[in-house]
Amino acid sequence: MLARRSVPDPLLRIRRFLALVDPPGPLRQELASRVRVVEVDLTELAEDVDVIWHCAGDTDLTGDLEPLRQTNVEGTRRVLEWAALCPRKPVVHHLSTAFVAGRRGVTWCMRAI
């Protein structure tokens, strides 16, 4: 798991999320023993990556569009650029925010997406 350096205590954020979603099994109890926070140079990490899950995003759609674009569009672009530099060419799984079709007047089925 990657977290920004500017985020104080990423494990606390994960604990809060897990408290909200209440996952099955012992995940919440085992979090501290199974996940650890380390600082790493992404260029060093790139050689060993084969899967990327990009779940970061800003869902506050009521505010200023520029910070939203920086997080959701540019952040995703940076993840994809970094993935392209990884020698193993990792599979990238991207979890989007709530809206993928913009203002199009079309109804999308999950199978079509």
N, C-alpha and C positions, 0 to 999 in steps of 0.2 A: 504494500500500500504506500502511496506517495502522498505527502501532505506539504503544503507550503510552509516555509520556514517562519513566515509571519503569523502562522496560526499557533497560539499557545495551547499546549496539551492536546494533540490530535486524539489521543486515547479517550480523553474526556468527551470529545465530540462524538466519537464512535459509541461510547457507553450511553450517551443521551439518545442517540438514534436508535440503538437496540432497545432501550427502555420504551421508546415509542412504538416500535414495530413488534416487540415481544416475540422474537424468533423461537422456533421449537428447539428443544435440546439444550445442551449445556453451554452454548456459545457465550452468553453473557458472563457466566461464572469463569470460563476458561480464557476470556479475552486477554487478561494480563499475562498469562503463561504462554499464549500462542501468538501474540502480536507484540512486537517491540518497535520502538521508534529509534531510528538511526539516521544520522546525516550521511548522505552519499552524493558523490559526483555522478550525475546521470550519464556522462560519457563513459564512465567505468562500468556502470550497470548495464549499458546498452548491449554488451556482448552476450549477456546471459538471458535476455528477455525473449520469451516466445509467445506470451499472451499479455495483452494490455486491456484492462477494463477501465474505461474513462467514464466516471460517474459524476464528475464535478459539474456544477452548473448553478446558475442564479435563477431562481424561480419567482423573484419579486418583479413582476411585470408591470407594476404601477409606478415605478420610479423613472429616473433618467435613462434613456436608451443607450447612451454611450458606455457606461459601466456594464450594462447588461450585454452589449455586443462584445466588449472586451473579454468578459468571462466566457460567454457561451460560444461565440464565433471564433475569436482569436485564440482563446484557450484550447479549443478543439483543434484549430489549425496547428498550434504548437505541438500538441500531442501527436498528430498525424505526421508532422515534419520529423519529430524525434523518432517515431516508429519507422519511418523510411530510412533513417540512418542506422537502425539496428541490423547487424549482420544476419540474424536469424529471420528477418522479415516477419515480425510477430503478427498474429491475428489481433485486430483491434475491435473490441466490443464497445459500442458507444451507447450509453443511456441518455436519451435526449430529455429536454424539459417538456412541458406539457403540449407545446404546439409545434408541429413539424410542417404544416401546410401554409402557414402565414395567413393571409387574408383571402385566399382563393375561395370562391364560392362552390366548393366541391366537397362531397362527402367521401371519406376514405374508409375502406374496409381494412382491418388488420392484415388480411391476406395480401392485399395490394401493396401494403407498406413492407 
